[in-house]
């Protein structure tokens, strides 16, 4: 009988030790690609994204820091880019100057006669379906050699993009290429006047984190509009 009691006590201690060990080694922190290359897929370990190779970001830490500090900029934010840009009004800014607003962004060039007019029409269509407050519709030129602030201003006037909710940006080739990589926009100059390029509209939350992307021309934008309204 005594041996039986000892065995039961030993078994209880062993189970208790195992439970404690599991509690100390199991983490409830999940990691995710900051660019959401794989959608909402998460990982239990902090590795690199298998798609874009960016370091996975701890979701729990991100949420806590945002709650603690409204000025916090996460590793996933485009506001970490220090590149300098000029607007259609020849004002020099950094992307961080756009912080605090929902950003709806696409990349175009002003001499395009094919896809870009359709992209701009899509942007205007979205503009007409959402409340404008706290939203910035941003057009970024992939042709900085030709798209000067003056040309962007003329383009804005021609396409009725002149109110305060539209920002057109130009910079140098390195800065444009860096941003295009973040947006997953591919482009290539095929002759002195024309580019081949991706047709993507991207939504960023007010902290500059990618929230949603839509690819294609003239597609149903109801999901994108829904995502914008979720952020308001």
VEXVEXBA-355292 format. One line per field, with one value per residue (C-alpha): residue number from 1; residue in one letter; x, y, z. Coordinates in nm, 4 decimals. Each point is the difference from the previous one (the first is absolute). Example, Ala and Ser with C-alpha at 12.3 -4.5 7.8 and 13.67 -1.06 7.14 Angstrom:
REM residues 2
n 1 2
res A S
xx 1.2300 0.1370
yy -0.4500 0.3440
zz 0.7800 -0.0660
END
This chain:
REM residues 232
n 1 2 3 4 5 6 7 8 9 10 11 12 13 14 15 16 17 18 19 20 21 22 23 24 25 26 27 28 29 30 31 32 33 34 35 36 37 38 39 40 41 42 43 44 45 46 47 48 49 50 51 52 53 54 55 56 57 58 59 60 61 62 63 64 65 66 67 68 69 70 71 72 73 74 75 76 77 78 79 80 81 82 83 84 85 86 87 88 89 90 91 92 93 94 95 96 97 98 99 100 101 102 103 104 105 106 107 108 109 110 111 112 113 114 115 116 117 118 119 120 121 122 123 124 125 126 127 128 129 130 131 132 133 134 135 136 137 138 139 140 141 142 143 144 145 146 147 148 149 150 151 152 153 154 155 156 157 158 159 160 161 162 163 164 165 166 167 168 169 170 171 172 173 174 175 176 177 178 179 180 181 182 183 184 185 186 187 188 189 190 191 192 193 194 195 196 197 198 199 200 201 202 203 204 205 206 207 208 209 210 211 212 213 214 215 216 217 218 219 220 221 222 223 224 225 226 227 228 229 230 231 232
res X X X X X X X X X X X X X X X X X X X X X X X X X X X X X X X X X X X X X X X X X X X X X X X X X X X X X X X X X X X X X X X X X X X X X X X X X X X X X X X X X X X X X X X X X X X X X X X X X X X X X X X X X X X X X X X X X X X X X X X X X X X X X X X X X X X X X X X X X X X X X X X X X X X X X X X X X X X X X X X X X X X X X X X X X X X X X X X X X X X X X X X X X X X X X X X X X X X X X X X X X X X X X X X X X X X X X X X X X X X X X X X X X X X X X X X X
xx 0.0000 0.2838 0.1675 -0.3259 -0.0265 0.3578 -0.0673 -0.3116 0.1905 0.2870 -0.2403 -0.1678 0.3307 0.1122 -0.3210 0.0281 0.3604 -0.0917 -0.2854 0.2264 0.2655 -0.2519 -0.1281 0.3470 0.0940 -0.3257 -0.0355 -0.3255 0.1824 -0.0737 0.2079 -0.1155 0.1534 -0.0346 -0.0988 -0.2492 0.1460 -0.1899 -0.3124 -0.0741 0.2279 0.1972 0.3065 0.0942 0.3669 0.1576 0.1582 0.0060 -0.2973 0.0415 -0.1379 0.1624 0.2685 -0.0950 0.0282 -0.3284 -0.1606 -0.1423 -0.3710 -0.0482 0.2872 -0.1304 -0.3488 0.1299 0.2389 -0.2658 -0.2319 0.2716 0.1386 -0.2173 0.3182 0.1508 0.1124 0.0263 0.2639 -0.2655 -0.0737 0.0996 0.0710 0.3316 0.1124 0.2066 -0.0173 -0.0772 -0.2835 -0.1473 -0.3715 -0.1868 0.0335 0.3797 -0.0075 0.2717 -0.1303 0.0792 -0.2579 -0.0206 -0.1620 -0.3053 -0.0347 -0.3430 -0.1977 -0.1269 0.2088 -0.1336 0.3041 0.0771 0.2945 -0.0442 0.1790 -0.1539 0.0728 -0.1615 -0.2768 -0.1108 -0.0230 0.0596 -0.3124 -0.2000 0.1820 -0.0721 -0.3657 -0.0084 0.1491 -0.2584 -0.2736 0.1209 0.0305 -0.3661 -0.1184 0.1676 -0.0093 0.3062 0.0954 0.3223 0.0787 0.2834 -0.0099 0.3633 0.1286 0.3710 0.1840 0.2174 0.1535 0.1856 0.2201 -0.2955 -0.2654 0.1097 -0.2210 -0.1156 -0.1095 -0.1747 -0.1878 -0.1143 -0.1007 -0.2007 -0.1842 -0.0705 -0.1388 -0.1934 0.2253 0.0514 -0.1618 0.1822 -0.0641 0.2337 0.3783 0.2203 0.3615 0.3274 0.3540 0.3165 0.0242 0.1401 -0.2798 -0.2680 0.1443 0.0147 -0.3659 -0.1052 0.1598 -0.1992 -0.3192 0.0889 -0.0275 0.2228 0.0864 0.2405 0.0803 -0.0647 0.0775 0.0703 -0.3687 -0.1582 0.0155 -0.1472 -0.1221 -0.2226 -0.3472 -0.0413 -0.1887 0.1165 -0.1696 0.2124 -0.1369 0.0821 0.3146 0.1282 -0.0526 -0.1253 -0.3682 -0.1315 0.0991 -0.2042 0.1499 -0.1408 -0.1704 -0.3687 -0.0659 -0.2725 0.1345 -0.2643 0.2449 0.2533 -0.2653 -0.1141 0.3575 0.0338 -0.3216 0.1230 0.2881 -0.2131
yy 0.0000 0.2339 -0.0611 0.0737 0.3392 0.0820 -0.0879 0.2217 0.2883 -0.0394 -0.0031 0.3174 0.1824 -0.1108 0.1274 0.3294 0.0464 -0.0779 0.2506 0.2719 -0.0740 0.0252 0.3306 0.1491 -0.1108 0.0726 0.3556 0.1690 0.2513 -0.0433 0.1416 0.1268 0.1566 0.3812 0.0167 -0.2884 -0.1815 -0.3109 0.1782 -0.0589 -0.3023 -0.0006 -0.1825 -0.1098 0.0938 0.3262 -0.0830 0.1730 0.0113 -0.2742 0.2364 0.3430 -0.1045 0.2773 -0.0819 -0.1285 0.2357 -0.0965 0.0768 0.0123 0.2445 0.2179 0.0233 0.0806 0.2708 0.1705 0.0081 0.1352 0.2642 0.1665 0.1314 -0.3468 -0.0944 -0.3744 -0.1792 -0.0571 0.3691 0.1793 0.2997 -0.1669 0.0922 0.3161 0.0910 0.3568 0.0819 0.3032 0.0572 0.1520 0.3307 -0.0370 -0.0592 -0.2316 -0.2687 -0.3432 -0.2767 0.0465 0.3386 -0.1961 -0.1763 0.0058 -0.0377 -0.3037 -0.0185 -0.1289 -0.0332 -0.0946 0.0521 0.1602 0.2246 0.3049 -0.0783 -0.3441 -0.0471 -0.3499 -0.1324 0.3171 0.1887 -0.3056 -0.0117 0.3666 -0.0605 -0.2835 0.2297 0.2698 -0.2621 -0.1041 0.3673 0.0489 -0.2877 0.0697 0.2921 0.2121 0.1032 -0.1615 -0.1518 0.0884 -0.1255 -0.0268 -0.0361 -0.0776 0.0483 -0.2836 0.2450 0.2518 0.1067 0.1582 0.0418 0.3209 0.1686 0.2363 -0.2896 -0.1662 0.3214 0.0283 -0.3689 0.0556 0.2916 -0.1913 -0.2968 0.1958 -0.1058 0.3442 -0.0057 -0.0563 -0.3744 -0.0700 -0.0175 -0.0607 -0.0923 -0.0143 -0.0741 -0.1580 -0.3455 -0.1686 0.1270 -0.0930 -0.3491 -0.0450 0.0936 -0.2154 -0.3007 0.0679 0.0261 -0.3119 0.2142 -0.1107 0.2400 0.0163 0.2671 -0.1419 0.3153 0.3690 0.0725 -0.3239 -0.2387 -0.3393 -0.0160 -0.1703 0.1389 -0.0068 0.2248 -0.0256 0.1083 0.0894 0.0617 0.3310 -0.1603 -0.0714 -0.3765 -0.1806 -0.0862 -0.1098 -0.0252 -0.0227 -0.1018 0.0601 0.2688 0.0819 -0.2787 -0.0039 0.2228 -0.0809 -0.1978 0.2828 0.2561 -0.2273 -0.0192 0.3795 0.0398 -0.2541 0.2354 0.3106
zz 0.0000 0.0893 -0.3360 -0.1747 0.1736 -0.0920 -0.3652 -0.0099 0.1597 -0.2481 -0.2927 0.1247 0.0404 -0.3466 -0.1613 0.1884 -0.1134 -0.3617 0.0065 0.1422 -0.2590 -0.2816 0.1336 0.0023 -0.3488 -0.1821 -0.1339 -0.0936 -0.2209 -0.3697 -0.2830 -0.3376 -0.3103 0.0326 -0.3671 0.0396 -0.3006 0.1109 0.1176 0.3695 0.0319 0.3262 0.1317 0.3503 -0.0507 -0.1115 -0.3330 -0.3390 -0.2347 -0.2620 -0.2662 0.0540 0.2516 0.2446 0.3709 0.1427 0.2503 0.3434 -0.0118 0.3776 0.0484 -0.2802 0.1491 0.3478 -0.1211 -0.2107 0.3013 0.2267 -0.2366 -0.2666 -0.1659 -0.0339 -0.3520 -0.0539 -0.2033 -0.2663 -0.0540 -0.3192 0.2237 0.0805 -0.3534 0.0237 -0.3680 -0.1039 -0.2429 -0.1723 -0.0378 -0.2936 0.1874 0.0110 0.3756 0.1321 0.2361 0.1389 0.0135 0.3762 -0.0658 -0.1180 0.3367 0.1605 -0.3209 -0.1879 -0.3166 -0.3305 -0.2236 -0.3582 -0.2346 -0.3414 -0.2496 -0.1619 -0.3667 0.0164 -0.2548 0.0989 0.3566 0.2026 -0.1129 0.1072 0.3349 0.0602 -0.0904 0.2541 0.2643 -0.0775 0.0222 0.3458 0.0985 -0.0894 0.2186 0.3353 0.2454 -0.0788 0.3517 0.1256 -0.3435 -0.2343 -0.3578 -0.1096 -0.3564 -0.0273 -0.3285 -0.1301 -0.2490 0.2188 -0.2896 -0.1785 0.2686 0.1689 0.2615 -0.2741 -0.2204 0.2920 0.0746 -0.3620 0.0068 0.3188 -0.1568 -0.3201 0.1940 0.2646 0.2866 0.1450 0.3425 0.3287 0.0021 -0.2936 0.0236 -0.3036 0.0670 -0.1884 0.1147 -0.1354 -0.1552 0.3126 0.2220 -0.2519 -0.0379 0.3774 0.0406 -0.2958 0.1686 0.3152 -0.2062 -0.2054 -0.3139 -0.2854 -0.2788 -0.2908 -0.2563 -0.3469 -0.2007 0.0768 0.0499 0.1198 0.2960 0.0653 0.3603 0.2545 0.0602 0.3763 0.2417 0.3614 0.3219 0.3042 0.3475 0.1761 0.1479 -0.3518 0.0161 -0.3084 0.0506 -0.3399 -0.3647 -0.3184 -0.3312 -0.3459 -0.2034 0.0158 0.2498 0.2641 0.2764 0.2616 0.2163 -0.0073 0.0942 0.2830 0.1317 -0.0064 0.1962 0.2563 0.0765 0.0485
END
